[in-house]
Amino acid sequence: MELRDARHRTGLWVASRHPAGILYGVIITGAVISATAGHETSARRIVATTLFVLGVYWLADVYVRAFAHQFREGRDTLTHRLAAASRHESGVLLGGVPALGAFTIATALGMSPNTAADLALWLTVLVLGSLAYLAARYAGAPVRESAIEAALAGMLGILMIVSKSLLH
Protein backbone atom coordinates (compact mmCIF):
# COMPACT_ATOMS: atom_id res chain seq x y z
CA MET A 1 0.00 0.00 0.00
CA GLU A 2 2.85 2.39 0.85
CA LEU A 3 4.55 1.83 -2.55
CA ARG A 4 1.26 2.46 -4.35
CA ASP A 5 0.77 5.71 -2.40
CA ALA A 6 4.32 6.85 -3.15
CA ARG A 7 3.88 5.99 -6.84
CA HIS A 8 0.58 7.89 -6.92
CA ARG A 9 2.10 10.96 -5.21
CA THR A 10 5.03 10.88 -7.61
CA GLY A 11 2.63 10.53 -10.53
CA LEU A 12 0.66 13.54 -9.31
CA TRP A 13 3.87 15.55 -8.98
CA VAL A 14 4.98 14.70 -12.53
CA ALA A 15 1.49 15.30 -13.92
CA SER A 16 1.42 18.78 -12.37
CA ARG A 17 4.72 19.74 -14.03
CA HIS A 18 3.90 19.24 -17.71
CA PRO A 19 5.11 15.67 -18.28
CA ALA A 20 5.52 16.15 -22.03
CA GLY A 21 7.85 19.08 -21.34
CA ILE A 22 9.85 17.01 -18.87
CA LEU A 23 10.25 14.28 -21.49
CA TYR A 24 11.34 16.80 -24.08
CA GLY A 25 13.93 18.15 -21.66
CA VAL A 26 15.25 14.65 -20.93
CA ILE A 27 15.41 13.78 -24.64
CA ILE A 28 16.96 17.06 -25.79
CA THR A 29 19.59 17.00 -23.06
CA GLY A 30 20.53 13.41 -23.85
CA ALA A 31 20.64 14.10 -27.59
CA VAL A 32 22.88 17.15 -27.20
CA ILE A 33 25.23 15.35 -24.82
CA SER A 34 25.34 12.44 -27.27
CA ALA A 35 26.13 14.71 -30.20
CA THR A 36 28.74 16.88 -28.47
CA ALA A 37 30.62 14.49 -26.17
CA GLY A 38 33.57 13.38 -28.24
CA HIS A 39 36.99 12.37 -26.97
CA GLU A 40 38.39 15.87 -27.48
CA THR A 41 35.42 17.89 -26.20
CA SER A 42 35.75 19.74 -22.91
CA ALA A 43 33.20 19.41 -20.12
CA ARG A 44 32.62 23.16 -20.22
CA ARG A 45 31.75 23.03 -23.94
CA ILE A 46 29.36 20.11 -23.45
CA VAL A 47 27.57 21.88 -20.58
CA ALA A 48 27.44 25.21 -22.43
CA THR A 49 26.14 23.64 -25.63
CA THR A 50 23.55 21.58 -23.77
CA LEU A 51 22.35 24.59 -21.78
CA PHE A 52 22.18 26.70 -24.94
CA VAL A 53 20.14 24.16 -26.91
CA LEU A 54 17.87 23.35 -23.96
CA GLY A 55 17.38 27.07 -23.31
CA VAL A 56 16.56 27.84 -26.95
CA TYR A 57 14.11 24.95 -27.04
CA TRP A 58 12.48 26.18 -23.83
CA LEU A 59 12.24 29.75 -25.15
CA ALA A 60 10.74 28.45 -28.40
CA ASP A 61 8.14 26.48 -26.42
CA VAL A 62 7.35 29.54 -24.31
CA TYR A 63 6.93 31.71 -27.39
CA VAL A 64 4.81 29.16 -29.26
CA ARG A 65 2.55 28.64 -26.24
CA ALA A 66 2.17 32.41 -25.68
CA PHE A 67 1.49 32.93 -29.38
CA ALA A 68 -1.05 30.08 -29.63
CA HIS A 69 -2.80 31.26 -26.46
CA GLN A 70 -4.41 34.06 -28.46
CA PHE A 71 -6.09 31.56 -30.77
CA ARG A 72 -7.26 29.31 -27.93
CA GLU A 73 -8.17 31.83 -25.24
CA GLY A 74 -8.52 35.19 -26.96
CA ARG A 75 -6.72 38.41 -26.18
CA ASP A 76 -4.56 38.61 -23.09
CA THR A 77 -1.53 40.76 -22.31
CA LEU A 78 1.83 39.63 -23.61
CA THR A 79 3.23 39.72 -20.06
CA HIS A 80 0.49 37.42 -18.78
CA ARG A 81 0.86 35.03 -21.72
CA LEU A 82 4.65 34.86 -21.39
CA ALA A 83 4.50 34.35 -17.61
CA ALA A 84 1.92 31.57 -17.91
CA ALA A 85 3.83 29.92 -20.76
CA SER A 86 7.14 30.16 -18.86
CA ARG A 87 5.63 28.41 -15.84
CA HIS A 88 3.98 25.74 -17.95
CA GLU A 89 7.06 25.01 -20.05
CA SER A 90 9.44 24.93 -17.06
CA GLY A 91 9.14 21.15 -17.26
CA VAL A 92 11.49 21.28 -20.26
CA LEU A 93 14.23 22.74 -18.06
CA LEU A 94 13.40 20.32 -15.26
CA GLY A 95 13.84 17.40 -17.65
CA GLY A 96 17.42 18.45 -18.36
CA VAL A 97 18.46 18.38 -14.70
CA PRO A 98 19.19 14.65 -14.19
CA ALA A 99 21.59 14.11 -17.10
CA LEU A 100 23.22 17.52 -16.96
CA GLY A 101 23.51 17.32 -13.18
CA ALA A 102 25.08 13.87 -13.33
CA PHE A 103 27.48 15.00 -16.07
CA THR A 104 28.52 18.11 -14.12
CA ILE A 105 29.02 16.25 -10.84
CA ALA A 106 30.94 13.42 -12.53
CA THR A 107 33.35 15.80 -14.26
CA ALA A 108 33.75 17.85 -11.07
CA LEU A 109 34.79 14.62 -9.33
CA GLY A 110 37.46 14.01 -11.98
CA MET A 111 35.73 11.79 -14.52
CA SER A 112 36.64 12.48 -18.14
CA PRO A 113 33.97 14.31 -20.15
CA ASN A 114 33.55 11.31 -22.43
CA THR A 115 32.98 8.90 -19.54
CA ALA A 116 30.76 11.41 -17.72
CA ALA A 117 28.69 11.69 -20.90
CA ASP A 118 28.27 7.91 -20.95
CA LEU A 119 27.10 8.04 -17.34
CA ALA A 120 24.65 10.86 -18.15
CA LEU A 121 23.30 8.93 -21.13
CA TRP A 122 22.76 5.76 -19.09
CA LEU A 123 20.95 7.91 -16.54
CA THR A 124 18.84 9.22 -19.43
CA VAL A 125 17.87 5.63 -20.27
CA LEU A 126 16.89 5.10 -16.65
CA VAL A 127 14.89 8.34 -16.43
CA LEU A 128 13.03 7.69 -19.69
CA GLY A 129 12.17 4.15 -18.62
CA SER A 130 11.18 5.22 -15.12
CA LEU A 131 8.91 8.00 -16.36
CA ALA A 132 7.23 5.67 -18.83
CA TYR A 133 6.71 3.01 -16.15
CA LEU A 134 5.39 5.61 -13.69
CA ALA A 135 2.98 7.06 -16.25
CA ALA A 136 1.63 3.66 -17.24
CA ARG A 137 1.14 2.54 -13.63
CA TYR A 138 -0.37 5.94 -12.73
CA ALA A 139 -2.89 5.43 -15.55
CA GLY A 140 -3.72 1.96 -14.21
CA ALA A 141 -1.78 -0.26 -16.59
CA PRO A 142 -0.71 -3.67 -15.29
CA VAL A 143 2.92 -4.23 -14.34
CA ARG A 144 3.77 -6.21 -17.50
CA GLU A 145 2.38 -3.55 -19.83
CA SER A 146 4.12 -0.82 -17.81
CA ALA A 147 7.42 -2.69 -18.07
CA ILE A 148 7.04 -2.95 -21.85
CA GLU A 149 6.39 0.80 -22.06
CA ALA A 150 9.44 1.44 -19.88
CA ALA A 151 11.63 -0.76 -22.09
CA LEU A 152 10.44 0.99 -25.25
CA ALA A 153 11.06 4.42 -23.73
CA GLY A 154 14.51 3.33 -22.58
CA MET A 155 15.31 2.33 -26.16
CA LEU A 156 15.29 6.01 -27.09
CA GLY A 157 18.10 6.53 -24.59
CA ILE A 158 19.92 3.49 -25.97
CA LEU A 159 19.67 5.08 -29.40
CA MET A 160 21.47 8.14 -27.99
CA ILE A 161 24.24 5.93 -26.61
CA VAL A 162 24.65 4.16 -29.94
CA SER A 163 24.58 7.50 -31.76
CA LYS A 164 27.32 8.86 -29.51
CA SER A 165 29.59 5.98 -30.42
CA LEU A 166 28.79 6.34 -34.13
CA LEU A 167 29.30 10.11 -34.14
CA HIS A 168 32.64 10.02 -32.39
C-alpha positions as CSV (number, residue, x, y, z in Angstrom):
1,M,0.0,0.0,0.0
2,E,2.8,2.4,0.8
3,L,4.5,1.8,-2.5
4,R,1.3,2.5,-4.4
5,D,0.8,5.7,-2.4
6,A,4.3,6.8,-3.2
7,R,3.9,6.0,-6.8
8,H,0.6,7.9,-6.9
9,R,2.1,11.0,-5.2
10,T,5.0,10.9,-7.6
11,G,2.6,10.5,-10.5
12,L,0.7,13.5,-9.3
13,W,3.9,15.6,-9.0
14,V,5.0,14.7,-12.5
15,A,1.5,15.3,-13.9
16,S,1.4,18.8,-12.4
17,R,4.7,19.7,-14.0
18,H,3.9,19.2,-17.7
19,P,5.1,15.7,-18.3
20,A,5.5,16.1,-22.0
21,G,7.8,19.1,-21.3
22,I,9.8,17.0,-18.9
23,L,10.3,14.3,-21.5
24,Y,11.3,16.8,-24.1
25,G,13.9,18.1,-21.7
26,V,15.3,14.6,-20.9
27,I,15.4,13.8,-24.6
28,I,17.0,17.1,-25.8
29,T,19.6,17.0,-23.1
30,G,20.5,13.4,-23.9
31,A,20.6,14.1,-27.6
32,V,22.9,17.2,-27.2
33,I,25.2,15.4,-24.8
34,S,25.3,12.4,-27.3
35,A,26.1,14.7,-30.2
36,T,28.7,16.9,-28.5
37,A,30.6,14.5,-26.2
38,G,33.6,13.4,-28.2
39,H,37.0,12.4,-27.0
40,E,38.4,15.9,-27.5
41,T,35.4,17.9,-26.2
42,S,35.7,19.7,-22.9
43,A,33.2,19.4,-20.1
44,R,32.6,23.2,-20.2
45,R,31.8,23.0,-23.9
46,I,29.4,20.1,-23.5
47,V,27.6,21.9,-20.6
48,A,27.4,25.2,-22.4
49,T,26.1,23.6,-25.6
50,T,23.6,21.6,-23.8
51,L,22.3,24.6,-21.8
52,F,22.2,26.7,-24.9
53,V,20.1,24.2,-26.9
54,L,17.9,23.4,-24.0
55,G,17.4,27.1,-23.3
56,V,16.6,27.8,-26.9
57,Y,14.1,24.9,-27.0
58,W,12.5,26.2,-23.8
59,L,12.2,29.7,-25.1
60,A,10.7,28.5,-28.4
61,D,8.1,26.5,-26.4
62,V,7.3,29.5,-24.3
63,Y,6.9,31.7,-27.4
64,V,4.8,29.2,-29.3
65,R,2.5,28.6,-26.2
66,A,2.2,32.4,-25.7
67,F,1.5,32.9,-29.4
68,A,-1.1,30.1,-29.6
69,H,-2.8,31.3,-26.5
70,Q,-4.4,34.1,-28.5
71,F,-6.1,31.6,-30.8
72,R,-7.3,29.3,-27.9
73,E,-8.2,31.8,-25.2
74,G,-8.5,35.2,-27.0
75,R,-6.7,38.4,-26.2
76,D,-4.6,38.6,-23.1
77,T,-1.5,40.8,-22.3
78,L,1.8,39.6,-23.6
79,T,3.2,39.7,-20.1
80,H,0.5,37.4,-18.8
81,R,0.9,35.0,-21.7
82,L,4.7,34.9,-21.4
83,A,4.5,34.3,-17.6
84,A,1.9,31.6,-17.9
85,A,3.8,29.9,-20.8
86,S,7.1,30.2,-18.9
87,R,5.6,28.4,-15.8
88,H,4.0,25.7,-18.0
89,E,7.1,25.0,-20.0
90,S,9.4,24.9,-17.1
91,G,9.1,21.1,-17.3
92,V,11.5,21.3,-20.3
93,L,14.2,22.7,-18.1
94,L,13.4,20.3,-15.3
95,G,13.8,17.4,-17.6
96,G,17.4,18.5,-18.4
97,V,18.5,18.4,-14.7
98,P,19.2,14.6,-14.2
99,A,21.6,14.1,-17.1
100,L,23.2,17.5,-17.0
101,G,23.5,17.3,-13.2
102,A,25.1,13.9,-13.3
103,F,27.5,15.0,-16.1
104,T,28.5,18.1,-14.1
105,I,29.0,16.2,-10.8
106,A,30.9,13.4,-12.5
107,T,33.3,15.8,-14.3
108,A,33.7,17.9,-11.1
109,L,34.8,14.6,-9.3
110,G,37.5,14.0,-12.0
111,M,35.7,11.8,-14.5
112,S,36.6,12.5,-18.1
113,P,34.0,14.3,-20.1
114,N,33.5,11.3,-22.4
115,T,33.0,8.9,-19.5
116,A,30.8,11.4,-17.7
117,A,28.7,11.7,-20.9
118,D,28.3,7.9,-20.9
119,L,27.1,8.0,-17.3
120,A,24.7,10.9,-18.2
121,L,23.3,8.9,-21.1
122,W,22.8,5.8,-19.1
123,L,20.9,7.9,-16.5
124,T,18.8,9.2,-19.4
125,V,17.9,5.6,-20.3
126,L,16.9,5.1,-16.6
127,V,14.9,8.3,-16.4
128,L,13.0,7.7,-19.7
129,G,12.2,4.2,-18.6
130,S,11.2,5.2,-15.1
131,L,8.9,8.0,-16.4
132,A,7.2,5.7,-18.8
133,Y,6.7,3.0,-16.2
134,L,5.4,5.6,-13.7
135,A,3.0,7.1,-16.2
136,A,1.6,3.7,-17.2
137,R,1.1,2.5,-13.6
138,Y,-0.4,5.9,-12.7
139,A,-2.9,5.4,-15.5
140,G,-3.7,2.0,-14.2
141,A,-1.8,-0.3,-16.6
142,P,-0.7,-3.7,-15.3
143,V,2.9,-4.2,-14.3
144,R,3.8,-6.2,-17.5
145,E,2.4,-3.6,-19.8
146,S,4.1,-0.8,-17.8
147,A,7.4,-2.7,-18.1
148,I,7.0,-2.9,-21.8
149,E,6.4,0.8,-22.1
150,A,9.4,1.4,-19.9
151,A,11.6,-0.8,-22.1
152,L,10.4,1.0,-25.2
153,A,11.1,4.4,-23.7
154,G,14.5,3.3,-22.6
155,M,15.3,2.3,-26.2
156,L,15.3,6.0,-27.1
157,G,18.1,6.5,-24.6
158,I,19.9,3.5,-26.0
159,L,19.7,5.1,-29.4
160,M,21.5,8.1,-28.0
161,I,24.2,5.9,-26.6
162,V,24.7,4.2,-29.9
163,S,24.6,7.5,-31.8
164,K,27.3,8.9,-29.5
165,S,29.6,6.0,-30.4
166,L,28.8,6.3,-34.1
167,L,29.3,10.1,-34.1
168,H,32.6,10.0,-32.4
